[in-house]
């Protein structure tokens, strides 16, 4: 079974259990911390994927890093995942939990990258595009500025990407010209 499918199932189980126990917001904060820590620490991600390191050692490291910082439910969840030899899926479980949490709450997170900071009017227009694409009313828009885009925007909604940047159009044009067999006669 693929790591993403495993991650989706574990994330759904954690979400359902946390909701049932009334600890959903606490577990969400735990998973925010967990995802942030994994994103910032390459060594921890590599350790969790390493098949040579024993499962009890990985659990001990997770407890040392997150012990006292996360809820008892999240600590027990880490224990269950390591008992079932699924530590390599943990990095995906964190992000999948957050995705499923947002869907449960009717929220859609999107990331927009532009060459210059967004105006209020354009920001609202992009939120409307995200609402249309996702069908969800609540939209959280994360903004980034990347001058190399030259102009336009790149919008990421979940696993979908809308690239309407000038740099993308120039790359497409360059590829079209490179395919052109026309050779001028001198």
N, C-alpha and C positions, 0 to 999 in steps of 0.2 A: 504494500500500500504506500502511496506517495506521502512524503512528509507534509505536504499541504493538506491533503485529505485527513491525515492523522491530526494535524494541528487544528483543523476545523472542528473535528469531533471532540477533541479535548477542550477546546475553547467553548464550544456549545455546552458541554457538560458543566464546566466551571461557571459559566454564565447562569445556567438554569439553577444550579445549586446555590450560588450566591443570591440569586433573586428569591429563591424559596426561603432562605434563611434571613432575608432582609439585610444582607451585607453587600449588596451589589455595588453601591458607591465606594465602599471601602476597598473591595476587590478591584474595582476599576482603577482606583488610585494606585494600588499595588502593581497592577499590570502596566500602568503608565510608567512607574518607577522601573519596573523590570525591563520593559522595552527600551526605555531611555538608557539604562545601564548597558544592555546588550549592544545597542547601537554605538555607544561610545567606547566599548571595550572589546576590541577584536580578539584578544587573548581568551576572554571568557567564552566567546562564541566558538572559537576553535577547540577549546577544552571540552565543551559540551558535545561537539561533533566527534571528538577523538574516540575511536573504538578501543584503544589500548587502555585508557584510564578507566578504572573500575567504577561501577555505578554508585557504590557507597561512598567513594571518594568524591564523585561529582556532587552527590547530595550534601556531603559535608562542606564542600566549597560553597554551594548555594546557600546553605544555612549560615555559613560564616559571613557571606556577603549581605544576605537579606534578613538574617535573624534579628528580630526586634524592630525591623523597619517595615515589615509586612504583617498582615493579619495571620492568625492561626490557620484559617481556612486556606490561605495561599501557601503557607508553609507545608500543610498537609498535602495540598495539590502537587507541589514540587516532589514530595516524597512518593506519591502515587506514580507520577510520571517516571521517576527514576526506577521505581520497582518494576515497571513494565518496559524498561530499557528504551525509553522514548526521549531521552535527553536531547538528541539531535533535533527534535521537533520543537523544543522549547522556544527557540528564537521566532519561529513562525506562530506558535501559540499566542505569544504576547500581542503581535500585530493583528492576528485573526480575532482575538478576544475583543480588541478595541473596535474592529470593524463590525462585529456582531452586536456589540454594545450600542454603537451608533445607530445601527438599523433598528434595534429594539426601541430606542428612544426617538426614532423617526428623524435622525440627523444624518446629513451627508457631509463628510469632510472632503474638501477639494484644495488643490494647491495650484496657484497661478504664478507663473514667472513672466515678468515683463522687462523690457529694456529700461523703462523709467517707472517711478512710483505711480500707482493707479490714482486716478481722480475718483471722487465720490460717485460720479455718474457711471463711469466705466466699471467700478467695483460692483455697483448694483446691477448693471447689465450682465456681468459675469455670474453673479449669484442667480440671476434669472435663468441663464443658460444651464447652470448646474441643477436648478430646480426642474427644468424641463427634461434634462437627461436622466436624472435619478428618480423623479416622481416624488421626492420628499420635500417638505416645506422648509425645514430648518437646515440651513446651510452654514457651515463654518469654512471660511475662505482663508487660507494661509498664503501670504504674499511674499514673493522673493523678487529681487531685482538682479538681472544679469545683462549687463550692457552688450555682451557678445551676441545677443539676439537681434540687435540693430533696431528692431521695431516689432510690433505685433505682440503675441503672447503664446505661452504654452500652458495649457490647462490640463491638469491630471485629476480625474474623478475616479477614485477607486483604481481599477486596473485599465481604465480607458484613458487615452491621451489625445488631446486636440492640439495640434501644433499649427498655429497660424502666425508663425514668426517670419520675419524677412530672411533671416539666416537659413531657415528651412527651405524657403522658396528659392533662394539663390543656389543651395545645394541641388535641388531638383532641376533647376535650369542648367547648372553645370553638367549634371548627369545626362540630360537630354542633348546638350551640345557635344558631349564626348561620344555619344552614340551616332551622331550625324556623320555619314560617310563622305559627305561632300568635300572635295579637295579643289581649291581654286586653281585655275590654269594661269600660268604666267606667260 
